[in-house]
Amino acid sequence: MFIKIKGVQHYLWRAVDQDSDELDILMQKRRNKKAAMKFFNKLLKGQRQQR
């Protein structure tokens, strides 16, 4: 998803669980899929341990 803040385009990544609850978001000025995947994999790893 793309959003503009003060005229500058940013990339917004969202982690959503099976119940459509938003777990976390990541906003980046430059699109970096590898960094986003690393961030969310770490987040989801913690979620699996809690359930």
FENQUIQUI-V931886 format. One record per residue. N is the residue number from 1. RES is the residue in one letter. PHI is phi in whole degrees, 0 to 359 (NA if undefined). PSI is psi in whole degrees, 0 to 359 (NA if undefined). Layout:
# FENQUIQUI-V931886
N;RES;PHI;PSI
N;RES;PHI;PSI
This chain:
# FENQUIQUI-V931886
1;M;NA;145
2;F;248;138
3;I;224;155
4;K;247;132
5;I;236;117
6;K;52;40
7;G;80;0
8;V;255;128
9;Q;285;134
10;H;233;156
11;Y;257;132
12;L;243;121
13;W;251;137
14;R;233;139
15;A;256;123
16;V;234;135
17;D;273;182
18;Q;294;342
19;D;265;11
20;S;67;22
21;D;274;134
22;E;282;122
23;L;273;316
24;D;193;165
25;I;229;157
26;L;225;127
27;M;243;133
28;Q;227;145
29;K;287;323
30;R;246;145
31;R;286;121
32;N;222;89
33;K;297;322
34;K;298;316
35;A;293;321
36;A;295;316
37;M;296;321
38;K;297;315
39;F;300;311
40;F;285;328
41;N;297;321
42;K;295;318
43;L;297;312
44;L;292;329
45;K;299;318
46;G;294;326
47;Q;292;322
48;R;296;326
49;Q;288;331
50;Q;282;335
51;R;272;NA
